[in-house]
Amino acid sequence: MSVSNILNINNGVDYDENITRYDVHNYSPATSLSLDAADNIIISVNQESSYLLISESGIYIEGKITKGDGTGLPAGTEVTLVNNALCFLFSEIRLEMNNVEIDSCKEVGITSSLKAYASYSQNELKRFETTGWNKTIALGEGFTFSGYIPLKFILGFAENYEKIILNQRMDLILMRSKKPKDALKGAATLDTKIQLTKILWKVPHIQVSDPIRLQLLSQYRKNIPVTMSFRKWNLNYYPNIPAVKESSWTVRSTTAVERPRYIILGFQTSRDNDFTKDPSEFDHCDLKNLKVFLNSESYPYEALNLDMGGKKYVPLYLMYCAFQESYYGKLSEPFLAYNEFLSKAPIVVIDCSKSYELWKHSSSVDIRVEYELKNNAPNDTDLFALIIHDSVVRLQPLTNSIQKVM
């Protein structure tokens, strides 16, 4: 409470009436025939004079669990949807503006799980229970279900760019996963699949007061560039890592402007397309040490010297806890407690955001991971690396042209 504020007794009342209406519009795919196919499901928004709030949009889904041949399951069949089930229904989701890709999320279930474990507190994740996160989606009569994926849960653009988008064509493209078992949990012999019956893109439309509308229209007619900055999430994975104690992985090479800000890594053993396993969880694989190299710079600086079996993994948990404060600038309230971290998601969170001076005179960055396990890596173990980097897109609103700056 400021002194000037409490003494200013003649201060007038200020009402914010710039936004005069907020409505959520439903958009459907052009055809419902492709909902259960492996091809693209495309939902388009192409309306003149529309102000869209993409950051608050989301995907509404209805479906049912059936036998593998599409017939109904017998009553009493023991089958449930896994944690974060709706995201595991899709192998990729892309957002396009004027037929140019703005952002995408590959292996949506894995990507959103890695990001969510690190990003949110218990209370914050209640917003995402409609995805099945930390709360099993209830099945109705006939094994039907419904849910909702907020776009900010799967796309960095929706999480970071919170402004309206004026008079542009927007397309949401969804690709069904070819691994239906990832979203279900039941007996190993169960023969089931998920049939989608409805998909809607629920997009808020904004109406504004006349002065604001004229101001926006003036900017639009002058073709003043709109710069949209956000953090892009890029998933890379190393399938079937070698069954040895020590190994390395050359993840990728990228330009210096797209250098990683954060990297979240996780191991999974035999969780792919398996009814008996939860694909949203990760395994520690007796990890002892792990370093990420950006060219010759290593993160973290010191060796971790972990002993998972001996419950000695404090450095790993501290790195996990530090993410929210660094990424969001807020007090960290980690979703996982210390013991839960080991059993559910012993992920490695690398903060390499404070390295600008290192790349001022470098045009490219080679990303490499070196890891050491206490024992040989189990068979059928995959290593995932979610790379988060800055991205900037510039829009010329009148000509609908889009330039990717970085």
Secondary structure per residue as TSV (DSSP state, phi and psi in degrees):
chain	resnum	aa	ss	phi	psi
A	1	M	-	360.0	120.1
A	2	S	-	-87.2	150.2
A	3	V	H	-63.4	-42.7
A	4	S	H	-61.9	-31.4
A	5	N	H	-73.0	-42.5
A	6	I	H	-75.4	-17.6
A	7	L	H	-95.0	-12.7
A	8	N	-	-85.7	78.2
A	9	I	T	-76.1	-15.1
A	10	N	T	-100.2	12.4
A	11	N	-	-65.4	131.1
A	12	G	-	-74.7	171.1
A	13	V	-	-91.2	130.3
A	14	D	-	-115.8	121.2
A	15	Y	-	-109.7	134.8
A	16	D	-	-93.9	105.6
A	17	E	-	-120.6	28.0
A	18	N	S	-66.8	-37.5
A	19	I	E	-96.8	120.2
A	20	T	E	-100.0	-16.6
A	21	R	E	-159.4	143.7
A	22	Y	E	-136.4	109.4
A	23	D	E	-126.2	144.7
A	24	V	E	-101.7	121.3
A	25	H	E	-103.6	142.6
A	26	N	E	-97.3	133.8
A	27	Y	E	-125.0	133.7
A	28	S	-	-108.3	160.1
A	29	P	-	-61.0	155.6
A	30	A	S	-59.1	-32.8
A	31	T	-	-142.8	147.3
A	32	S	S	-89.8	-2.9
A	33	L	T	-69.0	-22.7
A	34	S	T	-97.1	4.2
A	35	L	T	-61.1	-33.9
A	36	D	T	-104.0	7.4
A	37	A	S	-93.8	170.1
A	38	A	S	-87.6	-3.8
A	39	D	S	-81.4	-176.7
A	40	N	E	-73.9	142.1
A	41	I	E	-106.1	115.7
A	42	I	E	-112.4	126.3
A	43	I	E	-120.1	124.4
A	44	S	E	-115.0	144.8
A	45	V	E	-124.4	113.5
A	46	N	-	-141.4	76.4
A	47	Q	-	-121.7	135.0
A	48	E	T	-70.7	146.5
A	49	S	T	57.5	33.7
A	50	S	-	-106.6	138.9
A	51	Y	E	-109.3	110.6
A	52	L	E	-104.0	138.0
A	53	L	-	-108.6	81.8
A	54	I	G	-63.6	-31.7
A	55	S	G	-61.5	-25.6
A	56	E	G	-104.5	13.2
A	57	S	-	-87.0	171.1
A	58	G	E	-167.1	173.0
A	59	I	E	-109.7	116.1
A	60	Y	E	-92.7	133.8
A	61	I	E	-132.0	136.1
A	62	E	E	-124.3	145.3
A	63	G	E	-166.4	-174.8
A	64	K	E	-151.4	154.9
A	65	I	E	-96.3	128.4
A	66	T	E	-128.3	175.9
A	67	K	E	-66.7	166.6
A	68	G	T	-59.7	-26.7
A	69	D	T	-90.7	4.0
A	70	G	S	94.4	-7.4
A	71	T	-	-81.5	165.6
A	72	G	B	-69.9	150.4
A	73	L	-	-78.9	145.3
A	74	P	-	-63.8	145.1
A	75	A	T	-59.0	140.6
A	76	G	T	90.8	-3.1
A	77	T	-	-61.4	129.6
A	78	E	-	-86.9	98.5
A	79	V	E	-148.8	140.1
A	80	T	E	-136.9	164.8
A	81	L	E	-87.6	139.4
A	82	V	-	-77.5	173.8
A	83	N	T	-59.3	134.5
A	84	N	T	62.3	33.3
A	85	A	G	-58.9	-42.5
A	86	L	G	-61.7	-35.0
A	87	C	G	-68.9	-29.7
A	88	F	G	-75.3	-3.7
A	89	L	G	-76.9	-12.7
A	90	F	E	-126.3	136.5
A	91	S	E	-85.6	-24.6
A	92	E	E	-159.8	143.6
A	93	I	E	-132.7	126.9
A	94	R	E	-121.1	146.7
A	95	L	E	-115.8	124.9
A	96	E	E	-120.5	146.8
A	97	M	E	-124.8	122.2
A	98	N	T	52.5	42.6
A	99	N	T	67.2	17.3
A	100	V	E	-115.1	129.1
A	101	E	E	-66.3	126.4
A	102	I	E	-97.3	-45.3
A	103	D	E	-154.2	158.7
A	104	S	E	-152.1	159.3
A	105	C	E	-134.3	116.8
A	106	K	E	-101.1	149.5
A	107	E	S	45.8	67.3
A	108	V	H	-57.5	-38.6
A	109	G	H	-64.2	-48.0
A	110	I	H	-65.7	-47.0
A	111	T	H	-59.3	-49.6
A	112	S	H	-67.9	-32.0
A	113	S	H	-67.6	-48.6
A	114	L	H	-57.6	-45.5
A	115	K	H	-67.5	-41.0
A	116	A	H	-68.5	-43.1
A	117	Y	H	-54.6	-39.7
A	118	A	H	-83.6	-26.5
A	119	S	H	-93.1	-33.3
A	120	Y	-	-119.4	155.9
A	121	S	-	-89.2	174.1
A	122	Q	T	-58.1	-45.2
A	123	N	T	-67.2	-40.7
A	124	E	G	-64.2	-35.6
A	125	L	G	-74.1	-9.8
A	126	K	G	-63.6	-26.3
A	127	R	G	-64.1	-23.7
A	128	F	G	-108.1	16.4
A	129	E	G	-64.4	-21.2
A	130	T	G	-67.8	-17.1
A	131	T	G	-83.4	-7.8
A	132	G	T	94.4	10.4
A	133	W	T	-74.2	121.6
A	134	N	T	60.5	12.1
A	135	K	S	-156.8	113.6
A	136	T	-	-61.7	129.9
A	137	I	-	-67.0	126.2
A	138	A	-	-68.8	141.3
A	139	L	-	-97.3	133.8
A	140	G	-	-89.6	-171.4
A	141	E	T	-61.0	134.3
A	142	G	T	78.1	18.2
A	143	F	S	59.3	38.6
A	144	T	E	-88.9	160.4
A	145	F	E	-154.9	164.3
A	146	S	E	-146.8	156.6
A	147	G	E	-168.4	-177.3
A	148	Y	E	-149.9	130.3
A	149	I	E	-109.7	106.7
A	150	P	E	-61.8	136.7
A	151	L	G	-63.0	-29.2
A	152	K	G	-70.0	-13.4
A	153	F	G	-79.5	-18.1
A	154	I	T	-125.8	-14.0
A	155	L	-	-129.3	128.5
A	156	G	H	-62.1	-32.6
A	157	F	H	-60.1	-45.8
A	158	A	H	-69.8	-31.3
A	159	E	H	-72.8	-37.2
A	160	N	H	-100.1	-34.9
A	161	Y	-	-96.1	101.8
A	162	E	-	-102.6	14.7
A	163	K	S	-95.6	164.4
A	164	I	-	-74.6	158.2
A	165	I	E	-117.2	126.1
A	166	L	E	-101.7	124.7
A	167	N	S	54.4	40.2
A	168	Q	-	-121.3	148.1
A	169	R	-	-76.8	130.0
A	170	M	E	-121.8	137.5
A	171	D	E	-128.2	134.9
A	172	L	E	-112.3	122.3
A	173	I	E	-117.3	122.5
A	174	L	E	-117.4	134.0
A	175	M	E	-113.6	123.9
A	176	R	E	-66.8	142.0
A	177	S	-	-71.9	144.1
A	178	K	S	-92.3	10.4
A	179	K	-	-121.3	74.9
A	180	P	G	-63.4	-22.4
A	181	K	G	-68.0	-21.2
A	182	D	G	-62.5	-26.4
A	183	A	G	-93.7	-4.1
A	184	L	E	-122.9	155.1
A	185	K	E	-135.2	130.5
A	186	G	E	-175.8	-162.0
A	187	A	-	-67.1	149.7
A	188	A	T	-61.7	-28.0
A	189	T	T	-87.8	0.0
A	190	L	-	-65.0	134.8
A	191	D	-	-113.9	92.9
A	192	T	E	-137.4	167.8
A	193	K	E	-150.8	169.1
A	194	I	E	-108.5	125.8
A	195	Q	E	-107.4	121.7
A	196	L	E	-86.2	131.6
A	197	T	E	-109.3	-20.4
A	198	K	E	-154.5	136.8
A	199	I	E	-135.0	128.3
A	200	L	E	-128.9	141.4
A	201	W	E	-99.3	111.3
A	202	K	E	-94.4	111.2
A	203	V	E	-119.9	122.3
A	204	P	E	-69.0	134.4
A	205	H	E	-108.9	135.5
A	206	I	E	-110.3	135.3
A	207	Q	E	-114.6	142.2
A	208	V	E	-122.7	166.7
A	209	S	-	-68.3	161.6
A	210	D	H	-58.6	-45.2
A	211	P	H	-59.9	-41.2
A	212	I	H	-68.8	-39.5
A	213	R	H	-62.2	-42.9
A	214	L	H	-66.0	-37.1
A	215	Q	H	-64.7	-45.0
A	216	L	H	-66.3	-38.9
A	217	L	H	-65.2	-38.4
A	218	S	H	-63.3	-43.8
A	219	Q	H	-64.3	-38.1
A	220	Y	H	-64.7	-45.8
A	221	R	H	-68.5	-27.7
A	222	K	T	-80.4	-4.7
A	223	N	T	57.1	39.5
A	224	I	-	-68.7	125.4
A	225	P	-	-60.4	141.1
A	226	V	E	-108.6	118.2
A	227	T	E	-96.0	124.0
A	228	M	E	-116.3	112.6
A	229	S	E	-111.0	143.9
A	230	F	E	-162.5	175.4
A	231	R	E	-108.6	125.0
A	232	K	E	-94.2	140.3
A	233	W	E	-105.6	120.0
A	234	N	E	-122.2	113.0
A	235	L	E	-91.3	130.7
A	236	N	E	-123.8	148.5
A	237	Y	E	-146.7	151.9
A	238	Y	E	-115.7	98.2
A	239	P	-	-75.7	144.0
A	240	N	S	49.6	64.1
A	241	I	-	-59.9	154.8
A	242	P	-	-59.6	143.0
A	243	A	S	-80.7	62.0
A	244	V	S	-132.5	170.9
A	245	K	S	-79.7	-37.6
A	246	E	E	-125.9	138.3
A	247	S	E	-160.1	172.6
A	248	S	E	-136.2	161.1
A	249	W	E	-141.9	117.9
A	250	T	E	-82.5	103.8
A	251	V	E	-71.6	-55.4
A	252	R	E	-175.5	167.8
A	253	S	E	-114.5	142.5
A	254	T	E	-144.1	169.3
A	255	T	E	-75.9	158.7
A	256	A	G	-63.4	-32.4
A	257	V	G	-71.4	-21.7
A	258	E	G	-104.9	25.6
A	259	R	-	-62.3	150.1
A	260	P	E	-64.5	140.8
A	261	R	E	-96.6	-38.6
A	262	Y	E	-143.6	150.0
A	263	I	E	-134.8	126.5
A	264	I	E	-114.3	121.2
A	265	L	E	-116.9	147.0
A	266	G	E	-153.9	143.6
A	267	F	E	-97.8	146.0
A	268	Q	E	-136.5	134.6
A	269	T	E	-117.3	117.7
A	270	S	S	53.0	41.8
A	271	R	-	-107.1	-3.3
A	272	D	T	-81.9	119.8
A	273	N	T	56.5	47.4
A	274	D	-	-127.6	120.6
A	275	F	T	-61.7	-27.1
A	276	T	T	-90.0	-5.6
A	277	K	S	-116.6	152.8
A	278	D	-	-93.8	111.6
A	279	P	T	-73.8	-8.2
A	280	S	T	-87.1	-5.4
A	281	E	-	-101.8	163.1
A	282	F	-	-129.3	162.9
A	283	D	B	-116.9	148.0
A	284	H	-	-83.6	-23.2
A	285	C	T	51.7	29.7
A	286	D	T	54.0	42.7
A	287	L	E	-61.3	134.1
A	288	K	E	-109.9	-47.3
A	289	N	E	-145.4	150.0
A	290	L	E	-152.3	134.5
A	291	K	E	-133.8	143.4
A	292	V	E	-107.0	131.1
A	293	F	E	-110.2	125.2
A	294	L	E	-106.4	102.2
A	295	N	T	56.1	-116.4
A	296	S	T	-100.4	-3.1
A	297	E	E	-85.3	133.5
A	298	S	E	-111.0	146.8
A	299	Y	E	-137.1	131.2
A	300	P	S	-72.9	170.4
A	301	Y	S	-69.7	-46.0
A	302	E	S	-92.6	154.6
A	303	A	-	-67.4	144.1
A	304	L	-	-76.3	-38.8
A	305	N	-	51.1	57.3
A	306	L	-	-84.2	155.0
A	307	D	B	-138.8	87.1
A	308	M	T	-62.2	-42.7
A	309	G	T	-64.0	-31.9
A	310	G	T	-89.1	10.1
A	311	K	T	61.0	31.3
A	312	K	B	-109.0	89.1
A	313	Y	-	-141.8	29.5
A	314	V	H	-56.6	-46.2
A	315	P	H	-57.4	-38.2
A	316	L	H	-66.5	-41.0
A	317	Y	H	-69.7	-36.8
A	318	L	H	-64.8	-38.5
A	319	M	H	-63.2	-39.5
A	320	Y	H	-63.7	-45.1
A	321	C	H	-67.3	-28.1
A	322	A	H	-77.0	-12.8
A	323	F	H	-62.6	-47.7
A	324	Q	H	-61.2	-41.2
A	325	E	H	-66.2	-39.6
A	326	S	H	-74.1	-42.9
A	327	Y	H	-80.0	-42.6
A	328	Y	H	-106.5	-9.9
A	329	G	S	66.6	36.3
A	330	K	S	-129.4	165.3
A	331	L	-	-64.2	129.0
A	332	S	-	-71.4	129.6
A	333	E	-	-130.6	80.5
A	334	P	-	-60.4	142.5
A	335	F	S	-65.5	-39.6
A	336	L	S	-99.2	129.7
A	337	A	-	-72.3	170.8
A	338	Y	H	-56.3	-47.9
A	339	N	H	-71.9	-37.7
A	340	E	H	-63.4	-34.5
A	341	F	H	-56.1	-44.0
A	342	L	H	-69.6	-39.8
A	343	S	H	-83.8	-26.3
A	344	K	H	-107.5	-45.4
A	345	A	-	-154.8	72.8
A	346	P	-	-76.7	68.9
A	347	I	-	-85.9	159.2
A	348	V	E	-108.1	116.3
A	349	V	E	-106.2	114.7
A	350	I	E	-105.0	122.8
A	351	D	E	-101.5	106.9
A	352	C	-	-119.5	31.6
A	353	S	-	-77.9	-19.4
A	354	K	S	-103.7	66.4
A	355	S	-	-142.4	25.0
A	356	Y	G	-57.5	-45.1
A	357	E	G	-61.1	-27.2
A	358	L	G	-68.9	-24.2
A	359	W	G	-112.5	9.2
A	360	K	T	-61.9	-31.3
A	361	H	T	-118.0	23.4
A	362	S	-	-120.9	137.0
A	363	S	S	-95.1	-17.4
A	364	S	E	-142.5	158.9
A	365	V	E	-131.9	125.9
A	366	D	E	-97.9	126.5
A	367	I	E	-105.1	121.9
A	368	R	E	-134.5	142.1
A	369	V	E	-116.3	130.7
A	370	E	E	-119.0	131.6
A	371	Y	E	-137.4	154.8
A	372	E	E	-132.8	129.7
A	373	L	E	-108.9	157.5
A	374	K	S	-69.6	-37.0
A	375	N	S	-127.1	172.9
A	376	N	-	-58.4	143.8
A	377	A	-	-60.7	135.5
A	378	P	-	-61.4	153.3
A	379	N	S	-62.8	153.1
A	380	D	S	60.2	44.5
A	381	T	E	-109.5	131.0
A	382	D	E	-111.0	148.9
A	383	L	E	-118.4	124.8
A	384	F	E	-109.0	144.1
A	385	A	E	-134.5	112.2
A	386	L	E	-94.3	109.3
A	387	I	E	-96.3	125.1
A	388	I	E	-110.5	121.0
A	389	H	E	-136.8	163.0
A	390	D	E	-73.5	147.7
A	391	S	E	-143.5	139.7
A	392	V	E	-132.6	130.2
A	393	V	E	-123.5	136.5
A	394	R	E	-116.1	126.8
A	395	L	E	-110.1	130.8
A	396	Q	E	-95.5	99.3
A	397	P	T	-63.1	-35.1
A	398	L	T	-74.1	-38.5
A	399	T	T	-94.0	-4.5
A	400	N	T	61.4	22.6
A	401	S	E	-90.2	144.2
A	402	I	E	-126.6	133.1
A	403	Q	E	-123.7	127.7
A	404	K	E	-85.8	110.3
A	405	V	-	-78.4	-40.9
A	406	M	-	-160.2	360.0
